[in-house]
Amino acid sequence: MKSFDVLVIGAGPAGYIAAIRCAQLGLSTACAEQWKTPKGDFVLGGTCLNVGCIPSKALLESSENYERVQHQFKAHGITATGVKFDLKTMLGRKDAIVGKMTGGIAGLFKKNKVTWLQGRGRLVSGGTTWKVEVSGETVEAKNVIIATGSKARHLPGVPVDNKLVCDNEGALAFDSVPERLGVIGAGVIGLELGSVWRRLGSKVKVLEALPVFLGAADESVAQEAWRIFTRGQGLDIELGVTLGKVTAGKKSVTVEYQTADGKAVKAEFDRLIVSVGRVPNTEGLGAENVSLKLDARGFIEVDKNCRAALPRLFAIGDVVRGPMLAHKGEDEGVMVAEIIAGQHGHVNYDAIPWVIYTAPEIAWVGKTEQQLKAEGAKYRAGRFPFAYNGRALGREEPEGFVKILADAETDRILGVHAVGSLASELIAEAVVAMEFGASSEDIARICHAHPSMSEVMREAALAVDKRSLNG
């Protein structure tokens, strides 16, 4: 029987990072992964690299470039006629990027001497050591890290065939641009994928059950994003709907729903994307074999250090509590590896950034203004628009702003929120600041390159003290 110090089940961002870090720390490490390509080849990377973060960003970039050529370049004095796109090439580029990334992980496993066990890992028994079955073979490990990730949540009575009715996987592989595209759910995935196909020519209708738009984001950011997406870009988003019957025909899908004011509507789409959240992948894990406790939603219960209630068993990433974010899972993977090796691993859950890769992008870290108000916290807010920034104007991307929230007494930064071009990159400065316990004055006093988009972060920090210099 093969024996290891650590066996990681799942090779998505959380799992493969955990495996590599364990190996770096001198632990004999194996990683079990069952993911297969459409051709039937085993591959690493999980949902994120194969049908999630990486391919969606590739398509977002392609569709944004197409829209820039059609509309934005005119302001630069660049005109083009007869502009076309080839969907097959776009999808091929996306697949090539995915292949390069997943192949890269295989190379990292080889470099770090991580053993790749191809197949599903299933817990068999615990005790002094763990026994795990992978594709009919039982292996032994002193420690087990569960990183099985999540899958798209489907709606009852709405069968997903990834042809007419699709989840994120099918929505990344349309063989043609649907004339009428329906999207159920105005969350991250719904907005990102809906915006891809809108730019490529689809008439997109987004149906959201909640009465508010982007409820997790800061209210001012959500309001700005709503204005840009609906008025500026023509994305049709309807809030507060009650979903009824969904009927898939041979070439179209009919969705019956009730509007927020009670009006009955029947809408027909050429394709429908269902993006109503994700659920943990714990089916077939063998949790019942070892009395591993799951909560009512199927998540593995863990403590702050991702320890399960069983000895030398850890769980990380989407399969445990907290935001379903790849980078959160990666940090948990590093933390657990270091704890197993006898070090002091740690994750600061208060400084994990959120990003929505729409155009403009939306990003934030820390608390929103509505959260601070609900807590009765005393704070000051500083806000500065990209419209006053020379680099943003030069890029023809003046929309949005950065907002910084700081404690009214100590000036310590409590939250930073951005909507605008490159917000996903700019938020990193805010994460560093919060991790180091910085004040808004600290950012205000740091020299930022001119001209750069990052100057808006500094101006927002200055605005906390009502002394922004360029607005």
C-alpha positions in Angstrom: 0.0 0.0 0.0 1.3 3.4 -0.9 1.8 5.6 2.1 2.2 9.4 2.4 2.5 12.1 5.0 -0.3 14.0 3.3 -3.0 13.2 0.9 -4.9 16.0 -0.7 -8.3 15.2 -2.3 -9.0 17.6 -5.1 -6.6 19.6 -7.3 -8.4 22.9 -7.7 -6.7 26.1 -6.5 -7.0 25.1 -2.9 -5.9 21.5 -3.3 -3.0 21.9 -5.7 -1.5 24.8 -3.7 -1.9 22.8 -0.5 -0.1 19.9 -2.1 2.8 22.0 -3.4 3.3 23.8 -0.1 3.2 20.4 1.8 5.9 19.1 -0.6 8.0 22.3 -0.2 7.9 21.7 3.6 9.4 18.2 3.2 6.2 16.2 3.5 5.7 13.2 1.2 2.5 14.3 -0.6 -0.1 12.9 -3.0 -3.0 14.6 -4.6 -6.1 12.8 -5.9 -8.0 14.5 -8.8 -10.9 13.0 -10.8 -11.4 15.8 -13.4 -11.4 14.8 -17.0 -11.4 16.8 -20.2 -14.2 16.3 -22.8 -11.7 14.0 -24.5 -11.5 11.8 -21.4 -8.0 12.8 -20.2 -7.3 13.4 -16.6 -6.3 17.0 -15.8 -5.5 19.1 -12.8 -6.9 22.5 -11.8 -10.5 21.7 -10.9 -13.5 23.9 -11.8 -11.5 27.1 -11.6 -9.0 26.4 -14.3 -11.1 24.2 -16.5 -14.6 25.7 -16.5 -14.5 28.7 -14.2 -12.1 31.6 -13.4 -9.5 31.1 -16.2 -11.7 30.4 -19.2 -14.3 33.0 -18.3 -11.6 35.7 -18.0 -10.3 34.6 -21.4 -13.7 35.1 -23.0 -14.3 38.3 -21.1 -11.1 39.7 -22.5 -11.9 38.6 -26.1 -15.4 40.1 -25.9 -14.1 43.4 -24.4 -11.6 43.7 -27.2 -14.4 43.2 -29.8 -16.5 45.9 -28.1 -13.5 48.3 -27.9 -12.9 48.0 -31.6 -16.5 48.7 -32.4 -17.1 51.6 -30.0 -14.2 52.8 -27.8 -11.5 53.1 -30.5 -13.4 55.9 -32.3 -12.6 58.3 -29.5 -8.9 57.6 -30.2 -9.3 58.4 -33.9 -9.2 54.8 -34.9 -12.0 53.5 -37.1 -12.5 50.1 -38.6 -15.1 48.7 -41.0 -16.3 45.2 -41.5 -15.2 44.2 -38.0 -16.0 40.5 -37.3 -15.2 37.9 -34.8 -14.7 34.2 -35.1 -16.3 32.4 -32.1 -14.4 29.2 -32.9 -11.1 31.0 -32.6 -12.2 32.7 -29.4 -13.1 29.4 -27.8 -9.9 27.8 -29.2 -7.9 30.5 -27.5 -9.7 30.0 -24.3 -9.1 26.3 -24.4 -5.4 26.8 -25.2 -5.0 29.0 -22.2 -6.7 26.4 -20.0 -4.4 23.7 -21.4 -1.4 25.8 -20.7 -2.4 26.5 -17.1 -3.5 22.9 -16.2 -0.3 21.5 -17.9 1.6 24.0 -15.8 0.2 22.5 -12.6 1.3 19.0 -13.7 4.8 20.5 -14.2 4.7 22.0 -10.7 3.7 18.6 -9.3 6.6 17.0 -11.0 9.0 19.7 -9.9 7.9 19.4 -6.3 7.6 15.6 -6.3 3.9 15.6 -5.6 2.3 12.2 -6.6 -0.7 12.7 -8.8 -3.3 10.0 -8.1 -5.8 10.0 -11.0 -9.4 9.4 -9.9 -11.9 10.2 -7.2 -10.7 10.1 -3.6 -13.0 8.4 -1.2 -12.5 8.2 2.6 -12.5 4.5 3.7 -11.3 4.6 7.3 -9.5 6.7 9.9 -7.6 6.0 13.1 -3.8 6.1 13.5 -3.7 6.6 9.7 -6.2 7.5 7.0 -7.1 5.1 4.3 -8.4 6.6 1.1 -9.6 4.8 -2.1 -8.6 6.3 -5.4 -9.8 4.4 -8.6 -10.0 1.1 -6.8 -6.6 1.4 -5.1 -6.3 2.1 -1.4 -3.6 4.4 -0.2 -2.6 5.4 3.3 -1.8 8.9 4.7 -1.1 10.4 8.1 -3.0 13.5 7.2 -5.8 14.2 4.8 -6.8 17.6 3.3 -10.2 17.7 1.6 -10.3 20.2 -1.2 -13.2 18.9 -3.4 -14.5 22.3 -4.2 -18.0 23.1 -5.4 -20.4 22.7 -8.3 -23.1 24.9 -9.8 -26.4 24.8 -7.9 -29.3 23.8 -10.1 -32.9 24.7 -9.7 -35.5 22.1 -8.8 -37.5 21.1 -11.9 -35.0 22.9 -14.3 -32.8 20.2 -15.9 -29.4 21.4 -17.1 -28.3 19.8 -20.3 -25.6 22.4 -21.1 -27.0 22.8 -24.5 -30.2 24.9 -24.1 -30.2 25.2 -20.3 -26.7 25.8 -19.1 -24.7 26.3 -16.0 -21.3 28.0 -16.0 -19.7 25.0 -17.8 -22.1 25.1 -20.8 -22.2 28.9 -20.9 -18.4 28.9 -21.7 -18.8 26.7 -24.7 -21.8 28.0 -26.8 -21.2 26.9 -30.4 -23.0 30.1 -31.6 -24.1 33.4 -30.2 -27.7 33.1 -29.0 -30.0 35.9 -30.3 -32.0 35.9 -27.1 -30.1 34.9 -23.9 -31.8 34.5 -20.5 -29.8 34.5 -17.3 -31.2 33.4 -14.0 -29.2 35.1 -11.2 -27.5 38.5 -11.2 -24.5 37.4 -9.1 -20.9 37.3 -10.2 -21.2 34.4 -12.7 -24.4 35.7 -14.2 -23.1 39.2 -14.7 -19.8 38.1 -16.1 -21.1 35.5 -18.6 -24.1 37.7 -19.5 -21.8 40.5 -20.3 -19.6 38.3 -22.5 -22.5 37.3 -24.7 -24.1 40.7 -24.8 -20.9 42.2 -26.2 -20.9 39.4 -28.9 -24.4 40.3 -30.0 -26.9 38.6 -27.7 -30.0 40.4 -26.3 -29.6 39.5 -22.6 -32.3 39.4 -20.0 -31.1 38.8 -16.4 -33.7 37.6 -13.8 -32.8 38.1 -10.1 -35.0 36.9 -7.2 -33.5 39.4 -4.7 -35.0 42.9 -4.6 -31.6 44.5 -4.5 -28.7 44.5 -7.0 -25.3 43.1 -5.7 -26.4 43.1 -2.1 -23.0 42.0 -0.9 -21.3 45.0 -2.4 -21.2 48.5 -1.0 -24.5 50.3 -1.8 -22.8 53.1 -3.7 -20.8 50.7 -5.8 -23.9 48.7 -6.6 -25.8 51.8 -7.6 -23.0 52.9 -9.9 -22.7 49.5 -11.4 -26.4 49.3 -12.0 -26.4 52.6 -13.8 -23.5 51.6 -16.0 -24.7 48.1 -16.8 -28.4 49.0 -17.5 -28.3 52.5 -18.9 -24.8 52.6 -20.4 -24.5 49.1 -21.7 -28.1 48.0 -22.2 -28.0 45.0 -20.0 -31.7 44.2 -19.1 -31.8 43.2 -15.4 -35.0 42.6 -13.6 -35.0 42.4 -9.8 -37.5 40.8 -7.3 -38.8 38.2 -9.7 -40.5 35.0 -8.6 -39.5 32.2 -10.9 -42.2 29.8 -12.2 -42.1 27.1 -14.8 -39.1 26.6 -17.1 -39.8 24.6 -20.2 -37.1 23.5 -22.7 -38.2 22.9 -26.2 -36.2 21.7 -29.2 -34.7 25.0 -30.0 -35.7 27.4 -27.3 -36.5 27.7 -23.6 -39.6 29.3 -22.1 -39.4 30.9 -18.6 -42.5 31.9 -16.7 -42.0 34.3 -13.9 -43.8 37.0 -11.8 -42.4 40.5 -11.6 -41.8 42.4 -8.4 -45.2 44.1 -8.9 -47.0 40.9 -9.4 -47.3 40.8 -13.2 -47.1 37.4 -14.9 -44.6 37.2 -17.7 -43.7 34.4 -20.2 -40.3 34.9 -21.9 -38.7 32.9 -24.6 -34.9 32.5 -25.0 -32.6 30.7 -27.4 -30.4 29.7 -24.5 -30.7 30.0 -20.7 -27.9 30.3 -18.2 -28.7 29.2 -14.6 -26.3 30.9 -12.2 -27.9 30.8 -8.7 -24.9 30.0 -6.6 -22.8 26.9 -5.9 -22.9 23.9 -3.6 -20.1 22.0 -2.0 -18.8 18.8 -3.6 -19.2 16.3 -0.8 -21.2 13.6 -2.5 -19.2 10.4 -2.9 -16.5 11.6 -0.5 -17.2 8.7 1.9 -17.9 11.1 4.8 -20.4 8.5 6.3 -17.6 5.9 6.4 -15.6 7.9 8.9 -18.4 9.9 10.6 -17.3 13.1 9.1 -19.8 15.8 10.1 -21.5 17.9 7.3 -23.8 20.8 8.0 -27.3 21.2 6.6 -26.0 22.6 3.3 -23.4 19.9 2.8 -20.3 21.9 4.0 -17.6 20.2 6.1 -17.6 21.8 9.5 -14.1 23.1 10.5 -12.5 25.5 13.0 -10.7 28.7 12.2 -7.6 26.7 11.1 -9.7 24.4 8.8 -9.4 21.4 11.1 -12.4 19.0 10.9 -13.6 17.3 14.1 -11.6 14.2 13.2 -7.8 13.9 14.0 -5.4 15.0 11.2 -8.3 15.8 8.8 -8.5 19.2 7.3 -10.9 20.8 4.7 -10.3 23.9 2.6 -11.7 26.0 -0.1 -15.3 25.9 -1.4 -16.1 22.8 0.6 -16.0 24.8 3.9 -17.5 28.0 5.3 -16.6 31.4 4.0 -16.5 33.0 0.6 -16.3 30.7 -2.4 -13.2 32.4 -3.8 -10.2 30.6 -5.4 -7.7 32.9 -3.6 -9.3 32.2 -0.2 -8.9 28.5 -0.8 -5.3 28.9 -1.9 -4.5 30.8 1.4 -6.2 28.1 3.4 -4.2 25.5 1.6 -0.9 27.2 2.6 -2.1 27.6 6.2 -3.0 24.0 6.6 0.2 22.8 5.0 2.2 24.9 7.4 0.2 23.7 10.4 0.8 20.1 9.4 4.5 20.8 9.2 4.4 22.3 12.7 4.5 25.9 11.7 1.9 28.7 12.5 -0.2 29.0 9.5 -2.8 31.8 9.4 -5.5 33.4 7.2 -6.9 36.8 7.8 -10.5 36.4 6.6 -11.1 40.1 7.1 -8.7 41.0 4.3 -9.8 38.8 1.5 -10.6 40.8 -1.7 -13.7 40.2 -3.8 -13.7 40.9 -7.6 -16.3 40.9 -10.3 -14.7 40.9 -13.7 -17.3 42.9 -15.6 -16.4 46.0 -17.5 -15.9 48.1 -15.5 -14.6 45.8 -12.8 -15.9 45.8 -9.3 -13.7 45.0 -6.3 -13.7 45.4 -2.6 -12.1 44.4 0.7 -13.3 44.8 4.2 -16.6 46.2 5.4 -19.2 48.0 3.4 -20.7 51.3 4.5 -24.1 49.6 5.2 -22.3 47.1 7.5 -20.6 49.9 9.4 -23.9 51.7 9.8 -25.7 48.6 11.0 -22.9 48.1 13.6 -23.2 51.7 14.8 -19.5 52.2 14.0 -18.1 55.8 13.7 -16.3 56.2 10.4 -15.3 58.6 7.7 -15.6 58.1 4.0 -13.5 59.4 1.2 -14.4 58.9 -2.5 -12.7 60.0 -5.7 -13.9 59.4 -9.3 -11.8 58.0 -12.2 -13.3 60.9 -14.3 -10.7 63.2 -12.8 -7.8 60.9 -13.4 -5.5 61.6 -16.4 -4.6 57.9 -17.0 -8.3 56.9 -16.9 -9.2 59.6 -19.4 -6.3 58.5 -21.6 -7.5 55.0 -21.6 -11.1 56.2 -22.4 -12.3 54.5 -19.2 -13.4 57.4 -16.9 -16.3 55.5 -15.2 -16.5 54.6 -11.6 -14.7 55.6 -8.4 -12.7 54.4 -5.4 -14.1 54.8 -1.9 -12.2 54.3 1.4 -13.9 53.9 4.8 -11.8 54.6 7.9 -12.4 54.6 11.6 -13.4 58.1 12.7 -11.1 58.0 15.7 -8.1 55.9 14.8 -8.2 56.5 11.0 -7.5 52.7 10.5 -8.9 51.5 7.2 -12.1 49.5 7.6 -13.0 48.9 3.9 -12.1 49.9 0.4 -14.5 49.7 -2.6 -13.9 50.3 -6.2 -15.8 50.2 -9.5 -13.8 51.0 -12.5 -11.2 49.8 -15.0 -8.5 47.7 -13.4 -10.2 47.6 -10.0 -9.1 44.0 -9.7 -5.5 45.2 -9.7 -6.0 48.4 -7.7 -7.6 46.5 -4.8 -4.3 44.8 -4.0 -3.0 48.0 -2.5 -6.0 48.2 -0.2 -5.5 44.5 0.9 -1.9 45.2 1.8 -2.9 48.3 3.7 -5.5 46.5 5.7 -3.2 43.5 6.4 -0.7 45.9 7.8 -3.3 47.9 9.8 -2.7 51.0 7.8 -4.6 54.3 8.2 -6.1 56.3 5.3 -3.3 58.9 6.1 -0.7 56.2 5.3 -2.0 55.8 1.8 -2.5 59.5 1.4 1.2 60.0 2.3 2.6 57.4 -0.1 3.9 58.7 -3.4 1.9 57.2 -6.3 3.2 57.2 -9.9 1.8 59.9 -12.2 -0.1 59.4 -14.3 -1.5 56.1 -13.1 -4.9 54.7 -12.2 -3.5 54.1 -8.7 -3.6 57.8 -8.0 -7.4 57.5 -7.5 -6.7 55.3 -4.5 -4.5 58.0 -3.0 -7.0 60.7 -3.8 -9.8 58.7 -2.1 -7.6 58.4 1.0 -7.0 62.2 0.9 -10.8 62.6 0.6 -11.3 60.8 3.9 -9.8 64.0 5.4 -11.6 66.2 2.9 -8.3 67.3 1.2 -8.2 65.5 -2.2 -5.9 67.5 -4.4 -7.3 66.9 -7.9 -11.0 67.1 -7.3 
